[in-house]
Amino acid sequence: MDTMNVDCCIAGGGPAGMMLGLLLARVGLEVAVLEKHADFFRDFRGDTIHPSTIELLGELGLRDEFLALPHNTIRTLDAVVNGHRLHPVDFGHLKPPDDFLALMPQWDFLNFLADHAADYPGFHLLMSTDATGLLRDGGTVTGVAASASDGELEITARLTVAADGRDSTLRSSAGLVPEEYGVPIDVLWFRLPAPAQNPPDTLAYIEAASMIVTIPRGDYYQVGLIIPKGGYDGLRQAGMNELHRMVTAPAPFLSSVIDTLTDWDQVKLLAVQIDRLEQWHLPGMLVIGDAAHAMSPAFGVGVNYAVQDAVAAANALVRPLRFGSGTAVLEEDCIGVQKRRMPAVARMQAVQLELHKRLARPGGILPAQLSRPAELALAGATPLIQRLTAHMIGHGFVQEHLCDDLLSQD
């Protein structure tokens, strides 16, 4: 069996794992990131890079290079509800230059982080390597057992980080069980070509029986159809024509391209869940990102909350990792990460749950026709709503910045 020793072993090459690996490696630590797939190319993942993440890339000196990659720049997001175009989000209310949202395939973002992390000799990205369990010394986690394409591997580390997603193997191995919060929806993701004539960038189209999300990707849309939880089999039985109807009813502009969706193999089911751990840590181990708190797709904040977790973890643990004398990072060194991030996560999840209860589901509660007083009241409230939503979505409830130890590469 092959063995390896590092300061920090991170299971999961998603946004949380890759960002944490980059931040720790750039200050001279030995870091191994384990990614079970052979590449990052998986469609229908979070594509939204929020202002908080763009600002973080600026702190790293990578902002301009990142924005040179192909992406869509979004400064406002509309929602069309029962035929009424609303303007709930305007990132122009944020401080420039990070007053916009970037839409970029997640694989490009992850490859970008991986390329820059590879500049540091202590960074080791192990692709096709699946973390299968924890190594322990008594009650302390001391590393990871893994399965690679060329055999079994044991990696010992002073800190082990589970960033391996909502079905985390390491979380289960640690005996940590998240509390689940009921979400009444699932999402069907698929691609549709962009029609010849496109409306303004629109977050969602909602009507009495249907809701879709439209994410522009240049010459096509990534479309998410919201369906009742567990409703996928029933929709398949109803047939492709019913799927077409549910898409074009709230968004008629897609009628000219809907016939390109011909087979259920083009459709990917995302079982939506919101959950979080009440304890993110053990001696020698920390859980972050989706492994600690699965978010709904609402507002597209999952990537950015994972990145913010990584920054909080790096801020809190860089000194124990660089200057600590023990063989493992102790549990108290990880407790502060949860204390820092839990309030922001819990508040956003509460907002998401309320959104799904009130509106972001088939058959949302808004009436088919708004009264004239309601329209005037909504118009008057819009600037305030835009300012609040821009900060909530763009920065989150607690925004993380790099500490001095991470900004210095001495």
Backbone torsions as a table, in degrees:
resi	resn	phi	psi	omega
1	MET	NA	131.5	176.8
2	ASP	-73.5	149.3	178.2
3	THR	-130.7	159.0	-178.7
4	MET	-153.7	145.2	177.9
5	ASN	-126.8	130.0	-179.5
6	VAL	-139.3	169.3	173.1
7	ASP	-72.6	-41.0	-176.8
8	CYS	-139.7	128.9	175.3
9	CYS	-111.6	123.9	-176.3
10	ILE	-116.0	120.7	175.4
11	ALA	-91.7	120.0	177.5
12	GLY	112.6	117.1	-179.3
13	GLY	-99.4	37.7	174.1
14	GLY	-86.9	-167.0	-177.6
15	PRO	-57.8	-41.2	180.0
16	ALA	-66.2	-49.4	-177.0
17	GLY	-65.8	-43.2	-178.4
18	MET	-68.9	-40.3	179.5
19	MET	-66.9	-43.7	178.9
20	LEU	-62.8	-42.1	178.0
21	GLY	-60.1	-43.3	178.6
22	LEU	-62.9	-46.3	-175.7
23	LEU	-63.9	-39.8	-178.7
24	LEU	-75.9	-37.3	-179.1
25	ALA	-67.7	-32.6	-176.2
26	ARG	-71.8	-12.7	174.6
27	VAL	-104.2	15.7	170.9
28	GLY	95.3	7.5	179.6
29	LEU	-84.4	154.6	175.1
30	GLU	-88.0	121.3	-174.0
31	VAL	-132.6	133.7	171.9
32	ALA	-115.8	127.0	174.8
33	VAL	-111.9	123.6	-178.0
34	LEU	-102.6	123.5	177.1
35	GLU	-123.4	122.1	-171.9
36	LYS	-71.9	-21.6	179.5
37	HIS	-90.5	165.0	-179.4
38	ALA	-81.7	-16.6	177.6
39	ASP	-154.2	-179.0	-178.5
40	PHE	-98.7	5.3	-171.2
41	PHE	-81.6	92.8	172.2
42	ARG	-138.9	122.1	-175.8
43	ASP	-78.7	170.9	176.7
44	PHE	61.1	43.0	171.4
45	ARG	-116.7	172.1	-177.8
46	GLY	-59.3	124.0	-176.1
47	ASP	-110.5	-2.5	-171.9
48	THR	-91.4	121.0	175.2
49	ILE	-105.7	108.4	-170.3
50	HIS	-81.9	165.4	179.5
51	PRO	-53.3	-35.3	180.0
52	SER	-62.1	-39.0	179.6
53	THR	-73.5	-38.2	177.1
54	ILE	-63.3	-40.1	177.3
55	GLU	-64.0	-39.5	177.1
56	LEU	-61.8	-43.0	177.6
57	LEU	-61.3	-32.9	174.7
58	GLY	-64.3	-40.5	177.9
59	GLU	-61.7	-30.7	178.6
60	LEU	-84.6	-4.2	-176.8
61	GLY	76.4	20.4	-174.8
62	LEU	-113.8	2.9	-172.0
63	ARG	-59.9	-52.2	-175.0
64	ASP	-64.3	-40.9	179.2
65	GLU	-65.1	-39.8	178.1
66	PHE	-62.5	-46.0	-176.7
67	LEU	-73.2	-9.1	173.0
68	ALA	-77.1	-14.9	176.1
69	LEU	-73.2	153.2	178.5
70	PRO	-59.6	129.0	179.1
71	HIS	-162.4	167.1	172.2
72	ASN	-105.6	132.6	176.9
73	THR	-97.0	125.1	-177.8
74	ILE	-121.0	121.4	177.6
75	ARG	-106.4	-24.4	176.5
76	THR	-135.2	149.2	176.5
77	LEU	-130.1	124.7	177.4
78	ASP	-97.3	164.4	168.9
79	ALA	-133.5	134.8	177.2
80	VAL	-106.4	112.4	-175.7
81	VAL	-116.9	116.0	-178.7
82	ASN	49.7	41.2	178.0
83	GLY	85.1	-7.2	178.7
84	HIS	-93.4	121.6	176.5
85	ARG	-83.8	118.6	178.2
86	LEU	-108.1	160.4	-175.9
87	HIS	-128.0	68.8	-170.0
88	PRO	-80.3	-17.9	-173.1
89	VAL	-129.1	125.5	175.3
90	ASP	-138.4	102.9	-177.9
91	PHE	-71.6	-7.0	174.6
92	GLY	-63.0	-15.0	176.3
93	HIS	-77.4	-8.8	179.5
94	LEU	-85.9	163.4	-179.9
95	LYS	-70.2	126.4	176.2
96	PRO	-70.0	157.4	9.0
97	PRO	-90.1	0.6	-175.1
98	ASP	-96.1	58.3	-175.4
99	ASP	-113.4	42.2	-179.4
100	PHE	-156.9	167.8	176.5
101	LEU	-113.7	137.4	178.1
102	ALA	-104.9	131.0	173.8
103	LEU	-102.2	117.4	-176.0
104	MET	-146.4	135.0	176.1
105	PRO	-52.3	136.3	-174.1
106	GLN	-61.3	-30.8	-179.1
107	TRP	-64.3	-32.2	177.0
108	ASP	-68.3	-40.2	177.9
109	PHE	-62.9	-45.5	-178.4
110	LEU	-68.0	-41.1	176.8
111	ASN	-62.3	-36.8	177.7
112	PHE	-62.0	-47.4	178.1
113	LEU	-63.1	-41.9	-178.7
114	ALA	-63.7	-42.0	-179.4
115	ASP	-61.6	-41.1	-179.1
116	HIS	-76.2	-34.9	176.5
117	ALA	-64.0	-33.1	-179.4
118	ALA	-65.2	-13.4	176.5
119	ASP	-69.2	-16.0	-175.4
120	TYR	-105.0	128.6	-173.2
121	PRO	-63.4	-21.9	-179.1
122	GLY	-84.0	-1.1	-177.4
123	PHE	-93.5	127.6	179.9
124	HIS	-128.0	111.4	177.1
125	LEU	-100.0	114.9	-177.0
126	LEU	-105.5	98.0	178.3
127	MET	-80.0	162.1	-178.1
128	SER	53.0	36.4	-177.9
129	THR	-129.1	115.2	-172.2
130	ASP	-105.6	120.0	174.9
131	ALA	-69.4	121.3	-174.3
132	THR	-108.6	-14.3	-179.4
133	GLY	-179.8	176.6	-177.4
134	LEU	-102.3	147.6	167.3
135	LEU	-96.4	142.4	-176.0
136	ARG	-137.8	152.2	168.8
137	ASP	-128.2	97.4	-171.9
138	GLY	65.4	-124.7	-179.2
139	GLY	-93.1	7.6	-176.7
140	THR	-106.8	133.0	174.3
141	VAL	-76.9	129.0	-176.2
142	THR	-119.2	5.5	178.9
143	GLY	153.9	-159.9	-170.0
144	VAL	-135.6	137.7	165.6
145	ALA	-93.1	136.8	-174.3
146	ALA	-140.1	159.5	175.8
147	SER	-119.2	119.4	-179.9
148	ALA	-109.6	171.4	-178.2
149	SER	-64.0	-23.9	-179.0
150	ASP	-109.0	15.5	175.0
151	GLY	135.1	-172.1	-177.5
152	GLU	-83.6	153.9	-174.1
153	LEU	-144.6	139.5	171.3
154	GLU	-119.9	127.4	-180.0
155	ILE	-118.1	116.2	175.5
156	THR	-92.6	144.6	-174.9
157	ALA	-154.8	149.7	174.9
158	ARG	-73.2	-25.7	175.4
159	LEU	-137.1	129.9	174.1
160	THR	-111.8	130.0	-178.0
161	VAL	-118.5	123.4	174.3
162	ALA	-90.6	105.4	175.0
163	ALA	-125.3	35.3	-170.9
164	ASP	-99.0	31.8	165.5
165	GLY	87.2	178.7	-172.7
166	ARG	-67.7	-17.6	174.8
167	ASP	-108.9	41.0	-171.5
168	SER	-53.2	124.0	175.0
169	THR	-70.1	-42.3	-177.7
170	LEU	-68.8	-35.2	175.7
171	ARG	-60.0	-45.1	178.2
172	SER	-64.6	-41.5	179.3
173	SER	-61.7	-30.7	178.8
174	ALA	-81.1	-8.8	-178.2
175	GLY	78.0	20.2	178.8
176	LEU	-94.6	126.7	-174.4
177	VAL	-120.9	122.3	-179.2
178	PRO	-75.6	152.3	172.1
179	GLU	-86.1	129.5	-176.9
180	GLU	-97.5	142.0	178.1
181	TYR	-117.3	128.0	-173.7
182	GLY	-62.1	129.4	176.2
183	VAL	-120.5	128.0	-172.0
184	PRO	-84.3	12.0	-174.1
185	ILE	-132.6	159.4	161.1
186	ASP	-125.4	171.0	-179.3
187	VAL	-130.6	134.5	170.4
188	LEU	-101.5	122.1	-179.5
189	TRP	-105.1	140.3	176.2
190	PHE	-162.4	168.6	178.7
191	ARG	-103.6	145.9	169.6
192	LEU	-136.1	138.3	176.3
193	PRO	-60.8	148.5	175.6
194	ALA	-71.0	128.4	176.6
195	PRO	-64.5	169.4	179.5
196	ALA	-62.1	-37.3	178.1
197	GLN	-116.2	122.7	-177.2
198	ASN	-117.2	143.9	176.1
199	PRO	-75.7	175.4	172.4
200	PRO	-57.9	157.3	178.1
201	ASP	-53.7	128.7	-171.5
202	THR	-132.0	127.0	-179.3
203	LEU	-68.2	-45.3	-174.8
204	ALA	-156.2	152.1	171.7
205	TYR	-119.0	123.7	-173.6
206	ILE	-130.4	133.2	169.3
207	GLU	-141.8	-175.6	-166.9
208	ALA	-55.7	-39.6	-172.7
209	ALA	-113.3	1.4	-171.7
210	SER	-154.8	151.6	175.3
211	MET	-147.6	134.5	175.2
212	ILE	-131.3	154.8	173.3
213	VAL	-111.3	136.7	-179.6
214	THR	-123.8	118.2	-179.7
215	ILE	-111.3	112.8	-178.7
216	PRO	-71.9	133.6	176.1
217	ARG	-132.9	61.0	179.0
218	GLY	72.9	-108.1	-175.8
219	ASP	-90.4	8.1	175.1
220	TYR	-148.7	164.8	174.6
221	TYR	-107.9	139.1	163.1
222	GLN	-91.0	117.6	-172.3
223	VAL	-110.9	134.9	174.4
224	GLY	-117.3	119.8	176.4
225	LEU	-97.5	120.6	178.3
226	ILE	-80.5	126.7	178.6
227	ILE	-127.4	158.5	175.9
228	PRO	-59.8	145.7	178.4
229	LYS	-52.1	127.3	179.7
230	GLY	77.5	10.2	-175.1
231	GLY	-89.8	4.2	-173.6
232	TYR	-65.8	-47.3	-177.8
233	ASP	-61.1	-40.6	178.7
234	GLY	-63.9	-37.6	178.4
235	LEU	-68.0	-39.1	177.3
236	ARG	-62.4	-39.8	178.7
237	GLN	-65.4	-33.4	178.6
238	ALA	-69.3	-26.8	173.1
239	GLY	105.7	165.4	-177.2
240	MET	-63.4	-32.6	179.0
241	ASN	-62.4	-35.6	177.9
242	GLU	-68.4	-38.6	175.2
243	LEU	-60.3	-45.0	177.6
244	HIS	-58.0	-43.8	-177.7
245	ARG	-63.6	-40.6	-178.3
246	MET	-67.2	-26.0	177.9
247	VAL	-80.7	-46.2	-172.1
248	THR	-82.8	-18.6	178.7
249	ALA	-61.7	-49.3	177.5
250	PRO	-82.0	-20.7	-175.5
251	ALA	-131.6	75.0	-176.7
252	PRO	-59.2	-23.3	-178.4
253	PHE	-64.2	-15.8	178.5
254	LEU	-88.2	-0.4	-177.6
255	SER	-60.0	-32.8	-176.4
256	SER	-74.2	-13.9	-177.4
257	VAL	-121.8	-2.4	-174.1
258	ILE	-64.7	-25.8	-178.8
259	ASP	-69.2	-10.0	174.8
260	THR	-74.3	-13.5	175.5
261	LEU	-91.2	100.7	-169.4
262	THR	-118.9	-14.4	-171.1
263	ASP	-141.6	142.7	179.8
264	TRP	-66.4	-17.6	175.6
265	ASP	-66.8	-17.9	177.0
266	GLN	-79.5	-6.9	-171.8
267	VAL	-110.4	133.0	177.6
268	LYS	-115.9	129.2	178.6
269	LEU	-88.1	125.8	170.6
270	LEU	-109.1	113.7	175.9
271	ALA	-78.7	107.4	-174.4
272	VAL	-74.3	134.8	176.4
273	GLN	-144.1	149.4	170.9
274	ILE	-125.3	120.8	178.0
275	ASP	-151.0	167.6	172.7
276	ARG	-161.0	150.8	174.4
277	LEU	-76.6	144.3	170.7
278	GLU	-85.1	-16.4	177.2
279	GLN	-137.1	121.9	-175.9
280	TRP	-101.7	10.6	-166.5
281	HIS	-148.7	153.6	165.8
282	LEU	-137.7	166.1	173.1
283	PRO	-55.6	121.3	179.6
284	GLY	84.2	4.5	-174.9
285	MET	-144.3	143.1	175.6
286	LEU	-135.7	144.2	176.9
287	VAL	-114.9	131.8	179.7
288	ILE	-139.3	172.4	176.8
289	GLY	66.0	-151.3	-177.8
290	ASP	-59.2	-26.9	178.0
291	ALA	-65.1	-28.5	178.3
292	ALA	-93.3	-29.2	-175.1
293	HIS	-160.3	103.5	175.6
294	ALA	-76.8	129.8	-179.0
295	MET	-105.1	154.1	170.2
296	SER	-70.9	159.4	173.4
297	PRO	-66.6	-10.5	-177.3
298	ALA	-54.5	127.9	-179.4
299	PHE	70.6	-2.4	177.7
300	GLY	61.2	32.8	-171.0
301	VAL	-90.1	-4.1	-173.2
302	GLY	-58.0	-46.8	-179.4
303	VAL	-59.2	-44.8	-172.9
304	ASN	-74.6	-33.2	174.1
305	TYR	-68.5	-34.3	175.3
306	ALA	-64.7	-43.7	178.5
307	VAL	-63.6	-42.0	179.1
308	GLN	-64.1	-36.8	173.6
309	ASP	-58.5	-44.0	-178.1
310	ALA	-62.2	-41.8	179.9
311	VAL	-65.9	-44.0	178.7
312	ALA	-61.3	-40.4	179.3
313	ALA	-66.0	-44.1	-180.0
314	ALA	-64.3	-42.3	178.4
315	ASN	-58.3	-44.1	-174.3
316	ALA	-76.9	-29.6	-167.8
317	LEU	-110.5	-5.5	-178.0
318	VAL	-63.1	-40.5	179.8
319	ARG	-70.7	-46.3	175.1
320	PRO	-57.5	-35.6	-179.8
321	LEU	-73.9	-37.0	-177.3
322	ARG	-81.3	-36.0	-169.2
323	PHE	-121.3	-6.2	179.5
324	GLY	-68.1	151.3	-176.3
325	SER	-102.5	-10.9	-176.9
326	GLY	-77.0	168.0	178.4
327	THR	-80.5	-12.0	178.6
328	ALA	-145.7	150.5	172.8
329	VAL	-70.5	125.0	-175.0
330	LEU	-75.6	161.3	-175.4
331	GLU	-60.7	-37.2	-177.6
332	GLU	-64.0	-23.5	177.2
333	ASP	-70.0	-22.8	-179.4
334	CYS	-95.3	-19.2	-175.7
335	ILE	-61.3	-38.6	-178.7
336	GLY	-62.1	-28.7	178.3
337	VAL	-64.8	-47.4	178.0
338	GLN	-63.0	-43.2	179.8
339	LYS	-60.5	-35.3	-179.8
340	ARG	-72.2	-42.3	-169.8
341	ARG	-94.3	-27.1	-173.8
342	MET	-58.1	-45.4	-178.6
343	PRO	-60.0	-41.9	179.8
344	ALA	-65.2	-42.1	179.2
345	VAL	-63.9	-48.0	-177.2
346	ALA	-61.8	-39.9	-179.8
347	ARG	-66.6	-43.3	179.8
348	MET	-66.7	-40.6	178.0
349	GLN	-63.7	-37.0	177.1
350	ALA	-63.7	-41.0	176.9
351	VAL	-63.2	-43.6	179.6
352	GLN	-62.5	-43.6	179.9
353	LEU	-62.9	-41.4	178.9
354	GLU	-66.7	-38.4	177.8
355	LEU	-60.9	-45.5	179.9
356	HIS	-67.2	-32.8	178.5
357	LYS	-69.5	-39.5	-171.0
358	ARG	-93.0	-37.0	-168.6
359	LEU	-142.1	-50.7	-169.7
360	ALA	-78.6	67.0	178.6
361	ARG	-160.7	159.3	174.3
362	PRO	-58.2	133.9	-179.2
363	GLY	76.7	41.1	177.8
364	GLY	-54.6	164.9	-166.7
365	ILE	-84.9	-10.0	-178.4
366	LEU	-65.7	142.5	179.1
367	PRO	-69.1	159.2	-179.5
368	ALA	-62.1	-33.4	178.5
369	GLN	-128.3	128.4	176.3
370	LEU	-84.3	139.6	176.2
371	SER	-69.1	159.0	179.4
372	ARG	-60.8	-43.5	175.3
373	PRO	-59.9	-37.2	179.5
374	ALA	-66.8	-39.9	178.2
375	GLU	-62.2	-43.9	-179.4
376	LEU	-66.0	-40.2	178.6
377	ALA	-64.3	-40.4	179.8
378	LEU	-66.4	-41.9	179.3
379	ALA	-62.6	-41.3	179.9
380	GLY	-67.4	-31.4	-178.3
381	ALA	-83.9	-12.4	-171.7
382	THR	-57.3	-47.5	-179.8
383	PRO	-57.9	-40.2	177.3
384	LEU	-66.3	-43.8	178.6
385	ILE	-59.9	-44.1	-179.4
386	GLN	-60.1	-41.5	-179.2
387	ARG	-66.5	-43.8	-179.7
388	LEU	-66.5	-45.9	-178.2
389	THR	-68.2	-35.1	178.9
390	ALA	-60.7	-43.9	179.9
391	HIS	-72.5	-41.6	-178.3
392	MET	-64.2	-45.2	-177.7
393	ILE	-80.6	-41.8	-174.2
394	GLY	-73.3	-37.7	-175.8
395	HIS	-115.1	-17.9	-174.3
396	GLY	78.8	179.2	-177.7
397	PHE	-80.3	-24.6	173.9
398	VAL	-137.2	116.6	-179.8
399	GLN	-96.0	134.4	-179.3
400	GLU	-97.4	142.8	174.2
401	HIS	-128.9	155.4	-178.5
402	LEU	-69.8	134.3	175.1
403	CYS	-76.6	167.2	-176.9
404	ASP	-58.9	-35.7	-178.9
405	ASP	-63.3	-30.4	-179.3
406	LEU	-87.0	-25.5	177.5
407	LEU	-75.0	-28.6	178.0
408	SER	-88.4	136.1	178.1
409	GLN	-112.7	24.6	178.5
410	ASP	-69.2	NA	NA
